[in-house]
Amino acid sequence: MRAVLMAGGSGTRLRPLTCDIPKPMVPILNRPIAEHIINLLRRHYITEVIATLYYLPDVMRDYFQDGSEFGVQMTYAVEEDQPLGTAGCVKNIAELLDDTFLVISGDSITDFDLTAAIKFHKSRKSKATLVLYRVPNPVEFGVVITDKEMRIRRFLEKPSTSEIFSDTVNTGTYILEPSVLDYLPENIESDFSQDLFPLLLAKGEPMYGYVADGYWCDVGHLDAYREAQYDALAGKVKLELPYPEQRSRLWVGQNTTIDSTARIEPPVIIGDNCRIGPRVNIEAGTVIGDNVSIGSYADLKRPILWNGSIVGDEAHLSACVIARGTRVARRAQILEGAVIGSLSTVGEEALISPGVRVWPSKNIESGATLNMNLIWGNTAQRNLFSQRGVQGLANIDITPEFAVKLGAAYGSTLKPGTQVAVSRDQRSISRMVSRSLVSGLMSVGVHVQNLEASAIPITRLVVPTLTVAGGLHVRIHPDRSDQILIEFFDHKGINISKAKEKKIEGAYFKEDLRRSAIHEIGNVNYPTQLIDLYTTGFEKHLNSEAIRNSGGKIIIDYAYAVSGAVLPVLLAKFGCDAVVLNASLSQMCLSDNEREELLSQLGKVVVALKANFGVQVSANGEQLILVDESGHPVRGETLTALMVSVMLTAHPRSSVVVPVHASSAIEQIARRHEGRVIRTKANPAALMEASQSHHNVVLGGSEEMGYIFPQLHPGFDAMFCIAKLIEMLTIQERTIAQIRTELPQVCHKSYTMRCP
């Protein structure tokens, strides 16, 4: 007799274990499920096996090859274009099935007496016999109802509790006559349970159910996968184990070394070429694959370790699954139900929370706590915050579910009933993340003042007027067009301190999240007249008359950014002759090359129109690059020196705040005007805090972060910087090019290196 082994499944519910192998190749006691099925077939003298393949077919073909090593003759039928379903793929090989044949699922563990089932089939002269099994809870399976003669009368696919009239379920094992395949169409997707069997029933064909004794487990999800391992170790199913039994219920492979101080509580299986270190504790139910190394003092409580895994000293593994080639470093903890995909790394003292799934080839940093699935991206970090806030790949690292939890973590560090302002840039991805953050904040009883799409300078100015505890702003990262940046502000509009960041990280990683009752859920309000509030402050700190009398022409490239919707209105109020370029709003973030091309075009327009200067504004309204009247860009340390010169000329004996790495030319300029230079850490929060806390500061910042005018608000503001520059150049009767010639020589070289 021939058997058809159904082995085309992708095993979606077993992800991440099936990301790089098909479901029938997932190991049970260190051997693929399909190998256990083939061993069962061979024991019942079924040695011609046709495997139907679809997902990653080469994995199975490379393992079994012609089947001779396993005592069978293997043939493979690959569904090339699309899956044909359980019945369709068998119809596809009908020419190979000229006699009674058996169909068996490649993703279940069983020790059924197939010989008895075949004998039953022949004695009843059945056209189709379904091997059935009694289960205590049939709602997850297809129920089959038979009469006293075991002839099938009805099918119920995954019935509700009220529909259950039988406890016998379909196991996916069938004994069929070739003639039943005539009912199936060619090259059309069809299913045994949904299509063929109901049709045979309607046609009155003799179809019987054989209730088998023994063990059967459908390895359809991760919990069932673990249970099948534990059942096999406990002897509930008869499987051929690949290793000799060293002592009662302890199976150990060849060339394996176990330290004499290691403690092992059977049943345990340990594969070939393994190394078990000193003082290792291995509890009952543990499965260790081939070529596995366990470091000293490691504690293993029923984990399932696939081939090639490495477990470091003092690591703790509890009822988890560690796939092929994964390295678990010293003192790492992987808790109940967690699954680590193949070729991943779990760093020292990292913690993988219960039920978390990590996809293949991921890196969990040392000390990190992972409490949500890691599917996209490559790394799970120990910290949420980078220099400017929380950043990550859009809709990969920064997902809606991540943002909900982050919002809840932030809100949990605040008192219930507190208010928080939330704003974003104009892009759809930022709207999605912003709404998720709002949901998280509301869930912990925090009220939200939703500023919607707003430039960051406007948000920073408005935050202190709203009586809020802090604020959030979501935008595309200014330096990475594929990343989202979430910035956190305090009640003054300044980026939060490192201590506050650590507090939020603690709530996030420890899942120390407050749960509010229904009547305590936060509300959302939508403040109005934000532009009016900003305009009032904008006008208050400018010499409007000087700008109106400037008589100059300014070219402004908004680079398709949100600030383009605001600044034209502000400048028009001052009667400024401003030519606007690229002022429409775009959902896409410009690349560096695209921005450079726009900057080159800006220089040409400045020269062609004989403008006083040009300026390119960043997407968030914080940074800018100048272009002088000759079309040459002014950027970097030269731009910072120019801004310091302009402001100290207007305000001698004042202070400026710059990062520690700023050019020494700043001090030279300050000495000319009896000014003072205050240097800070090279991060936005430090610059903002110093600009607010020190006396008589007229300017703060740098070209890469932007410029702060502390009299207006504590943050960086390119829009106000443009207006202020027009004012200063008019009053001082100078041009950009003239100021450049007066600056000390600026020499500055920088490079970036990653700090692990």
C-alpha positions in Angstrom: 0.0 0.0 0.0 1.1 3.5 -0.7 0.7 6.4 1.7 0.3 10.1 0.8 2.0 12.3 3.4 0.4 15.7 3.5 3.4 17.9 4.1 2.7 21.2 2.4 1.6 23.2 5.4 3.4 26.5 6.3 2.4 26.3 10.0 1.4 29.9 10.5 0.3 29.3 14.1 3.7 27.8 14.9 5.6 30.9 13.9 8.4 31.7 14.5 9.4 28.0 14.5 8.2 27.6 11.0 9.7 30.8 9.5 12.5 28.8 7.9 11.2 25.2 7.9 7.9 23.7 6.9 5.5 22.5 9.7 6.2 18.7 9.2 9.9 19.3 9.8 9.4 20.8 13.2 11.2 18.5 15.6 9.6 16.4 18.3 12.2 14.8 20.6 14.9 16.0 18.2 13.4 14.4 15.1 11.0 16.0 12.6 7.3 15.2 12.9 7.4 13.8 9.4 10.1 11.3 10.4 7.9 10.0 13.3 5.1 9.6 10.8 7.3 7.7 8.3 8.5 5.5 11.1 4.9 4.7 11.9 4.1 3.9 8.3 7.2 1.6 8.1 6.1 -0.3 11.2 2.9 -1.1 9.5 4.7 -2.2 6.3 3.7 0.9 4.3 7.0 1.7 2.6 6.0 3.7 -0.5 5.4 7.3 0.5 4.4 10.2 -1.6 5.0 13.5 0.1 2.9 16.5 -1.2 4.9 19.7 -0.7 4.3 23.4 -1.1 6.0 25.6 1.6 9.9 25.4 1.5 9.8 22.0 -0.3 13.6 21.6 -0.5 13.9 21.4 3.3 12.0 18.1 3.4 13.5 16.7 0.2 17.1 17.4 1.3 16.4 15.7 4.7 14.7 12.5 3.5 16.1 12.3 -0.1 15.0 9.0 -1.6 13.9 7.6 1.8 16.3 4.7 1.8 18.0 5.8 5.0 14.5 5.6 6.7 13.5 2.3 5.3 11.0 3.7 2.8 10.8 4.8 -0.8 10.1 8.5 -1.0 8.5 10.4 -3.9 7.7 14.1 -3.9 4.9 16.1 -5.5 5.4 19.8 -5.3 2.5 22.3 -5.8 4.3 24.9 -7.9 2.0 27.8 -8.4 -0.6 27.7 -5.7 -1.8 25.4 -2.9 -4.5 23.0 -4.1 -5.9 22.1 -0.7 -5.8 18.7 1.0 -7.9 16.9 -1.6 -6.6 18.9 -4.6 -3.0 17.9 -4.1 -4.0 14.2 -3.9 -6.0 14.6 -7.1 -2.9 16.0 -8.7 -1.1 12.7 -8.2 -4.0 10.4 -9.0 -2.0 8.6 -11.7 0.3 7.3 -8.9 -2.6 5.9 -6.9 -4.0 2.8 -8.6 -5.0 0.9 -5.5 -6.2 1.5 -2.0 -4.0 4.2 -0.4 -3.6 5.9 2.9 -3.6 9.7 3.5 -1.9 10.9 6.7 -1.2 14.4 8.0 2.4 15.4 8.3 1.8 17.7 11.3 0.4 15.3 13.9 2.0 12.9 16.4 0.3 9.5 16.7 0.9 5.8 17.2 -2.4 4.6 15.7 -2.7 0.9 14.7 -2.8 1.6 10.9 -3.0 -2.1 10.2 -6.2 -2.5 12.1 -7.7 0.6 10.4 -6.8 -0.8 6.9 -8.4 -4.1 7.9 -11.5 -2.3 9.0 -11.7 -0.4 5.7 -11.5 -3.6 3.7 -14.0 -5.5 5.8 -16.6 -2.8 5.3 -15.9 -2.5 1.6 -15.6 1.2 2.2 -14.8 3.8 -0.4 -13.4 6.2 2.2 -12.6 5.4 5.9 -11.8 8.2 8.2 -9.6 7.4 11.2 -11.3 9.0 14.2 -10.2 9.8 17.7 -12.1 10.5 20.9 -11.2 13.9 22.5 -12.6 15.5 25.7 -13.2 18.9 23.9 -14.2 18.5 20.2 -14.9 22.2 19.6 -11.5 22.8 18.0 -11.8 19.9 15.5 -14.1 18.5 12.8 -16.6 16.2 14.5 -17.8 13.1 12.7 -21.1 11.4 13.5 -21.6 7.7 12.7 -24.3 5.2 13.2 -24.1 1.9 15.0 -22.4 0.3 12.0 -19.8 3.1 12.0 -21.1 4.4 8.7 -20.7 8.2 8.6 -23.9 10.1 8.7 -22.9 13.7 9.3 -20.0 16.2 9.5 -19.7 19.1 11.8 -16.6 21.3 11.3 -15.5 23.0 14.6 -18.9 23.0 16.2 -20.1 25.2 19.0 -20.8 23.6 22.4 -24.5 23.3 21.7 -23.9 21.4 18.4 -21.7 18.7 19.9 -23.4 15.3 19.6 -20.2 13.2 19.4 -16.7 13.2 20.8 -15.1 11.5 17.7 -13.0 13.9 15.6 -11.4 13.8 12.2 -7.6 13.1 12.6 -6.6 13.8 9.0 -5.8 10.2 8.4 -7.9 8.5 5.7 -8.0 5.2 3.8 -9.3 5.8 0.3 -10.1 3.9 -2.9 -8.8 5.6 -6.0 -12.3 5.9 -7.5 -13.2 8.7 -5.0 -10.8 11.0 -6.7 -13.0 11.0 -9.8 -15.3 13.3 -7.9 -12.6 16.0 -7.7 -12.0 18.5 -10.5 -8.5 18.9 -12.0 -6.1 21.7 -10.8 -8.8 23.2 -8.5 -8.3 23.9 -4.8 -10.4 21.4 -2.8 -10.5 20.0 0.7 -11.3 16.6 2.0 -13.5 17.7 4.9 -15.1 20.7 3.1 -15.6 19.3 -0.4 -15.0 15.6 -1.1 -16.4 13.9 2.0 -19.7 15.9 2.0 -20.0 15.0 -1.7 -19.5 11.3 -1.1 -22.1 11.5 1.7 -24.6 13.1 -0.6 -23.9 10.5 -3.3 -24.5 7.7 -0.9 -21.0 6.2 -1.3 -20.0 3.8 1.5 -18.0 5.9 3.9 -17.0 4.7 7.4 -15.3 6.0 10.5 -12.8 3.9 12.4 -12.3 5.0 16.0 -8.6 4.4 16.8 -7.0 3.8 20.2 -3.6 5.1 21.1 -2.3 8.6 21.1 -3.0 11.5 18.7 -2.0 15.2 18.9 -2.6 17.8 16.2 0.5 20.0 16.5 -1.4 23.0 15.3 -0.1 25.7 17.7 2.7 26.3 20.1 1.0 25.0 23.2 0.2 21.8 21.5 3.8 21.6 20.3 5.1 21.7 23.8 2.5 19.3 25.1 3.4 16.8 22.4 7.0 16.9 23.6 6.1 16.4 27.2 3.6 13.6 26.4 6.3 11.8 24.3 8.8 12.0 27.2 6.2 10.7 29.6 5.7 7.6 27.4 2.1 8.5 26.4 2.9 7.9 22.7 5.1 5.2 21.2 7.9 6.9 19.3 11.2 5.6 18.1 13.7 7.6 20.1 17.1 8.3 18.4 19.2 7.8 21.5 19.9 4.9 23.9 18.3 5.0 27.4 21.2 5.7 29.7 19.1 5.1 32.8 15.4 5.0 33.5 13.8 7.6 31.2 17.1 9.5 30.5 18.1 9.3 26.9 21.5 10.5 26.0 23.2 10.7 22.5 26.7 9.8 21.4 29.7 11.8 22.3 27.8 13.8 24.9 29.6 14.9 28.1 27.6 15.6 31.3 29.5 17.0 34.3 29.3 14.9 37.4 27.9 17.8 39.4 25.0 18.3 37.0 21.6 17.4 38.4 19.1 15.8 36.0 15.6 14.8 36.9 14.1 12.3 34.3 12.4 12.1 31.9 14.9 14.1 29.9 16.4 13.6 26.4 19.8 14.9 25.5 21.2 14.7 21.9 24.5 13.9 20.3 27.7 15.9 20.9 26.3 17.9 23.8 28.2 19.5 26.7 26.4 19.9 30.1 28.5 22.0 32.4 29.0 22.0 36.2 26.1 22.4 38.6 23.6 22.6 35.8 20.0 21.8 36.9 17.8 20.0 34.4 14.2 19.3 35.4 11.9 16.7 34.1 10.4 17.4 30.7 13.5 19.0 29.2 14.4 18.3 25.6 18.0 19.1 24.5 18.9 18.7 20.8 22.2 17.7 19.1 25.3 19.9 19.4 24.0 21.9 22.4 26.2 23.5 25.0 24.9 24.3 28.5 27.0 26.5 30.7 27.7 26.1 34.4 24.9 26.7 36.9 22.3 27.0 34.2 18.7 26.2 35.3 16.6 24.4 32.8 12.9 23.8 33.7 11.3 22.0 30.8 12.7 24.0 27.9 12.9 22.6 24.4 16.3 23.3 22.9 16.8 22.7 19.2 20.1 21.6 17.6 23.1 23.9 17.9 21.8 26.0 20.8 24.2 27.5 23.3 23.1 28.4 26.8 25.4 30.5 28.9 26.4 30.2 32.6 23.6 30.8 35.1 21.0 31.3 32.4 17.4 30.4 33.4 15.1 28.7 30.8 11.5 27.8 31.8 9.1 25.9 29.6 10.3 27.8 26.5 11.3 26.8 23.0 14.8 27.8 21.7 15.1 27.2 17.9 18.2 26.1 15.9 21.5 27.8 16.5 20.3 30.3 19.1 22.7 31.7 21.7 21.4 32.5 25.2 24.0 34.5 27.0 25.0 34.4 30.7 22.3 35.0 33.3 19.6 35.6 30.6 16.1 34.5 31.5 13.5 33.1 29.1 10.2 32.5 30.8 7.2 30.2 30.3 5.8 30.0 26.8 8.4 32.2 25.1 9.7 31.1 21.7 13.0 32.2 20.3 13.5 31.8 16.5 16.5 30.3 14.9 19.9 32.0 14.8 19.0 34.6 17.4 21.0 36.0 20.3 19.7 36.7 23.8 22.2 39.0 25.5 23.6 38.8 29.1 21.0 39.3 31.8 18.2 39.9 29.2 14.7 38.9 30.2 12.2 37.4 27.8 8.7 37.6 29.3 6.2 34.8 29.2 4.6 34.1 25.9 6.8 36.4 23.9 7.8 35.3 20.4 11.1 36.3 18.7 11.4 35.8 15.0 14.6 34.3 13.5 18.0 36.1 13.5 17.1 38.7 16.1 19.5 40.2 18.7 18.2 40.9 22.2 20.7 43.3 23.8 22.3 42.6 27.1 20.1 43.7 30.0 17.1 44.2 27.8 13.6 43.3 28.9 11.4 42.0 26.0 7.7 41.8 26.8 6.2 42.0 23.3 6.8 39.9 20.1 9.9 40.9 18.1 9.0 40.3 14.5 10.5 43.1 12.4 13.7 44.9 12.8 16.8 43.2 14.1 17.3 44.3 17.7 15.5 44.5 21.0 17.2 47.2 23.0 17.5 47.6 26.7 16.6 51.3 26.4 13.7 53.0 24.7 15.1 56.5 24.5 17.8 57.7 22.2 19.3 61.2 22.2 16.1 63.0 21.1 13.4 60.6 22.2 12.0 57.2 21.2 12.8 56.3 17.7 12.5 53.3 15.4 11.6 52.0 12.0 8.1 53.2 11.1 5.5 50.4 11.5 8.2 47.9 12.2 9.7 49.0 15.5 7.2 51.8 16.2 3.9 50.0 15.7 0.4 50.9 17.0 0.6 48.3 19.7 4.0 49.6 20.8 2.7 53.1 20.9 -0.3 52.2 23.0 1.9 50.5 25.5 4.4 53.5 25.5 1.6 55.9 26.0 0.3 53.8 28.9 3.8 53.6 30.4 4.3 57.4 30.2 0.8 58.0 31.6 1.5 55.6 34.5 4.3 57.8 35.7 1.8 60.7 36.0 -1.1 61.1 38.5 -4.6 60.0 37.3 -6.4 63.0 35.9 -3.3 64.7 34.7 -3.3 66.4 31.3 -0.8 65.8 28.5 -0.5 67.6 25.1 0.0 65.5 22.0 0.9 66.8 18.5 2.4 65.3 15.3 3.6 66.2 11.8 1.3 65.9 8.8 2.1 62.4 7.7 -0.4 59.5 8.0 2.1 57.3 9.8 2.5 60.0 12.5 -1.3 60.3 12.8 -1.6 56.5 13.4 1.2 56.5 16.0 -0.2 59.6 17.7 -3.7 58.1 18.0 -2.2 55.0 19.5 -0.3 57.0 22.1 -3.5 58.9 22.9 -5.3 55.5 23.5 -2.5 54.4 25.9 -2.7 57.6 27.8 -6.4 57.5 28.1 -6.3 53.9 29.3 -4.4 54.9 32.5 -6.6 57.8 33.3 -4.7 60.7 31.6 -6.5 63.4 29.8 -5.2 64.5 26.4 -5.0 67.9 24.8 -4.8 66.8 21.2 -3.0 69.5 19.1 -3.2 67.3 16.0 -0.9 68.4 13.1 1.4 71.1 14.4 5.0 72.2 14.0 7.2 71.4 17.0 7.9 75.1 17.7 4.2 75.8 18.0 3.7 72.8 20.3 6.6 74.0 22.6 5.1 77.5 22.8 1.6 76.3 23.5 2.4 73.6 26.1 3.1 76.0 29.0 -0.3 77.7 28.3 -2.4 74.5 28.6 -1.7 73.6 32.2 -0.4 70.2 31.2 2.2 68.0 32.9 4.0 67.4 29.6 3.7 66.8 25.9 4.4 64.4 23.1 5.3 65.1 19.5 5.3 62.4 16.8 7.2 62.9 13.5 9.4 61.4 10.9 12.9 61.4 12.2 14.8 64.4 10.7 17.8 62.3 9.8 16.1 59.0 8.9 13.2 59.1 6.5 12.3 55.5 7.4 12.0 56.1 11.1 9.5 57.6 13.6 10.7 59.9 16.4 8.5 60.5 19.5 9.7 63.4 21.6 8.6 63.9 25.2 8.3 67.4 26.7 7.9 68.6 30.3 5.4 71.3 31.4 7.7 74.0 30.0 8.0 72.5 26.6 11.6 71.3 27.2 12.6 67.7 26.4 12.3 65.6 29.5 15.3 64.7 31.7 17.2 61.4 31.7 15.7 60.6 35.1 12.2 61.0 33.7 13.2 58.8 30.6 14.4 56.1 33.0 11.1 56.2 34.9 9.1 55.7 31.7 11.4 52.9 30.6 10.9 51.2 33.9 7.1 51.3 33.6 7.3 50.0 30.1 9.7 47.1 30.6 8.3 46.0 33.9 4.8 46.4 32.6 4.0 48.5 35.7 1.0 50.0 34.0 -2.0 51.5 35.8 -5.4 50.2 34.9 -8.2 52.7 35.2 -11.9 52.0 35.9 -14.4 52.9 33.2 -15.3 56.2 34.9 -11.6 57.1 35.2 -10.7 56.7 31.6 -9.1 59.9 30.2 -10.8 62.4 27.9 -9.6 64.0 24.7 -9.9 67.8 24.0 -8.9 69.7 20.9 -7.6 73.2 21.7 -8.2 75.8 19.1 -6.4 79.0 18.0 -3.0 77.5 18.3 -1.6 79.5 15.4 -3.0 82.7 17.0 -1.2 81.9 20.3 2.1 81.3 18.4 1.6 84.4 16.3 1.1 86.6 19.4 4.4 85.4 20.9 6.1 85.6 17.5 5.1 89.3 17.0 5.9 90.2 20.6 9.6 89.4 20.3 10.3 91.0 16.9 10.8 94.5 15.7 7.9 94.4 13.2 8.7 97.8 11.8 12.2 96.8 10.9 11.0 93.8 9.0 8.4 95.8 7.2 11.0 98.4 6.2 13.6 95.8 5.1 12.7 96.2 1.4 14.5 92.9 0.8 13.5 89.8 -0.9 13.7 86.4 0.8 13.5 83.0 -0.9 12.1 80.3 1.4 12.2 76.6 0.5 9.8 74.7 2.7 10.9 71.3 1.3 7.3 70.1 1.3 7.2 70.4 5.1 4.5 71.2 7.7 6.1 74.5 8.5 5.1 75.6 5.0 1.5 75.9 6.1 2.4 78.4 8.9 5.3 80.6 8.0 3.8 82.3 4.9 1.0 83.6 7.0 3.4 84.9 9.7 5.7 86.7 7.2 2.8 88.2 5.2 1.6 90.0 8.4 4.9 91.8 8.4 4.7 92.7 4.7 7.8 90.7 4.0 8.5 90.0 0.3 9.0 86.3 0.5 9.1 84.0 -2.5 7.9 80.5 -1.5 9.2 77.3 -3.0 7.8 73.8 -2.4 5.2 74.8 0.2 2.8 71.9 -0.4 2.5 69.2 2.2 3.9 65.8 1.3 3.3 62.4 2.9 6.8 61.3 1.9 10.0 62.4 3.7 12.7 63.7 1.4 16.0 61.8 1.2 19.3 63.6 1.8 20.0 63.7 -2.0 16.6 65.2 -2.7 17.1 67.9 -0.1 20.6 68.7 -1.5 19.0 69.0 -5.0 16.4 71.4 -3.6 19.1 73.4 -1.9 21.0 73.7 -5.2 17.8 74.9 -6.9 17.3 77.4 -4.0 20.7 78.9 -4.6 20.0 79.4 -8.3 16.6 81.0 -7.6 18.3 83.4 -5.0 20.8 84.5 -7.7 18.2 84.8 -10.5 15.8 86.9 -8.4 18.6 88.9 -6.8 17.3 88.1 -3.4 18.9 89.1 -0.1 19.2 85.5 1.0 17.5 82.1 0.8 16.6 79.6 3.5 15.7 75.9 3.5 13.5 74.8 6.4 13.5 71.3 7.8 10.3 69.2 7.9 9.8 69.8 11.6 10.2 73.6 11.5 13.3 73.4 13.8 16.4 73.5 11.6 17.4 75.6 8.6 20.2 76.1 6.1 20.9 79.6 4.7 21.9 80.5 1.2 23.7 83.9 0.8 23.0 86.4 -2.0 25.6 84.6 -4.2 23.8 81.3 -4.0 26.3 79.7 -1.6 24.9 77.6 1.3 25.8 78.6 4.9 25.5 75.6 7.2 27.2 73.7 10.0 29.5 75.6 12.4 29.7 78.5 10.0 25.9 79.0 10.4 26.2 78.8 14.2 29.0 81.4 14.1 27.0 83.6 11.9 23.9 83.5 14.2 26.1 84.1 17.3 27.7 87.2 15.5 24.3 88.6 14.5 22.7 88.2 18.0 25.7 89.4 20.0 26.1 92.4 17.7 22.5 93.4 18.6 22.9 92.3 22.3 26.5 92.8 23.5 27.5 91.4 26.9 24.9 88.7 26.5 25.2 84.9 26.7 25.0 82.2 24.1 24.6 78.5 24.7 26.2 75.9 22.4 27.1 72.2 22.6 30.4 71.1 23.9 31.7 70.3 20.4 31.0 73.7 18.8 33.9 75.5 17.2 36.2 77.7 19.2 35.3 80.5 16.8 32.2 81.0 19.0 34.5 82.2 21.9 36.4 84.5 19.5 33.1 86.2 18.4 31.9 86.4 22.0 35.0 88.3 23.0 34.5 90.9 20.4 31.1 91.7 22.0 32.1 91.0 25.6 29.7 88.1 25.5 29.7 84.8 27.4 29.7 81.3 25.9 28.0 78.5 27.9 28.8 75.0 26.7 26.5 72.0 27.4 26.1 68.4 26.6 25.4 67.7 23.0 21.7 66.9 23.4 18.5 68.9 22.9 17.4 68.7 26.5 20.7 70.1 27.8 20.7 72.9 25.3 17.1 73.9 26.1 17.6 73.6 29.9 20.7 75.8 29.8 19.1 78.4 27.6 16.3 78.8 30.1 18.2 78.6 33.3 21.1 80.9 32.6 20.8 84.7 32.8 20.7 86.9 29.7 20.8 84.2 27.1 19.9 85.5 23.6 20.6 82.4 21.5 21.2 78.7 22.0 21.6 75.7 19.8 23.5 74.4 16.8 23.0 73.8 13.1 22.1 70.1 13.5 19.6 70.7 16.3 18.4 74.2 15.5 18.4 77.6 17.3 16.7 78.6 20.5 15.4 82.0 21.3 14.5 81.6 25.0 12.4 84.8 25.2 9.9 83.1 22.8 9.8 79.5 24.0 12.4 76.9 25.1 12.7 74.9 21.9 14.4 75.2 18.5 12.5 77.4 16.0 13.5 77.9 12.4 10.5 80.0 11.6 11.3 82.6 14.3 15.0 82.4 13.3 14.2 83.5 9.8 12.2 86.5 11.0 14.8 87.4 13.5 17.5 87.3 10.9 15.5 89.6 8.6 15.2 92.0 11.5 18.9 91.9 12.5 20.2 92.3 8.9 17.9 95.3 8.4 18.9 97.0 11.6 22.6 96.2 11.2 22.6 97.0 7.5 24.6 94.0 6.6 24.3 91.1 4.2 24.9 87.4 4.9 28.1 87.5 2.7 29.5 90.5 4.6 29.0 88.8 7.9 30.7 85.6 6.6 33.8 87.6 5.8 33.9 89.0 9.3 33.8 85.6 11.0 36.9 83.9 12.4 38.1 80.9 10.4 35.9 77.9 11.3 37.6 74.5 11.3 35.4 71.6 12.3 35.5 67.9 11.5 33.1 65.3 12.9 32.3 61.7 12.4 29.8 59.3 14.0 30.6 56.0 15.7 28.3 53.5 17.3 28.6 53.0 21.0 27.4 49.5 22.0 
